[in-house]
């Protein structure tokens, strides 16, 4: 049986790595770990409106 695909919504923040600063999508890793430990497949949902319908259709559940 396939593991359920669980979407986890992300939020946009400016992030700095080394010498560059860029907008990035974030989610606390505790959510990813919790979904995986519960037997689900975590999928990060980016904070964009494009393609939201097809993304939601592919998911078995979602964490906001």
N, C-alpha and C positions, 0 to 999 in steps of 0.2 A: 504494500500500500504506500502511495506517495505521501510524503510529509506535507502538511498544509503550508501554503505560501502566505506569509504574514507580512503585510506592508507596515513600515514604520516611517511616519512622516518626519522629514528633516526641516531644519530652519537655516536661513542664510545669514552668515556673519562674515565679516572681513577677517581673514586669517593671515598670519605671517609665518613663513618658513624660510629660514636663511635670509637671503637678500630680497625676497619678493613678498609682496602683499597682494592678495587676490580675494575676491568673494568666494566663499566655499559653503557647501551644504554639510550640516552637522547633525548628529544625534548622539545622545549619551550611549556609550557602548554597553552599558548595563541592560538597555532594552534589547539590543542585538543578542547578547549573551542569554538573556532570559527566554527569548523566543527559541533559540537553539536548544537550550537545556530542557525546554518543555516539549521538544520534538518537532518544532516547526522550522521552516526555512525562512529566515529573515530576508526581506527585500527593502532596501532604502528607497523611499519615494521622494524625489527631489521637489523643492518648493517652486514648481512651475505649473501653469495651467494647461499647457499644451499636452495633449494625450492623456489627460486625467481619466477620461471615460474608459479607454482601453486598459489603462493600468488598473483601475478599480475592478474591471471585469475579470482580470487575471488573478486577483487575490482571493484567498479564502477568508481573510480577516484583515483588520487594520488597527494599528495603535496610533492615536493622535497625540 
